[in-house]
């Protein structure tokens, strides 16, 4: 039951997140060292699939399927699974272009 709810939320967030371009107001850019961070100037969201490499407080470093490291922000409004993610776990996330995760599965 909770899995179905999480999948439903994931789909709804993915479909409707482009309708709210004013949220965030930043875009993702690549920086030296194969890591991605945010910069001002964009909107929307994307799905990030990969492996969790590191947890540093509110920030998670994820290696995506293209082997690029992406740093995402996990806030109090981020929907996370009931079982805690550990480095090495695979994950899917809906991430705003400013690097803030909306939903993690």
Buried (B, 14 or more C-beta within 10 A) or exposed (E): EEEEEBEEBBEEBBEEBEEEEEBBBBBBBEEEEEEBEBEEEBBBBEEBEBBBBEBEEEEBBBBEEEEEBBBBBBEEEBBBBEEEBEEEEEBEBBBBBBBBBBBBB
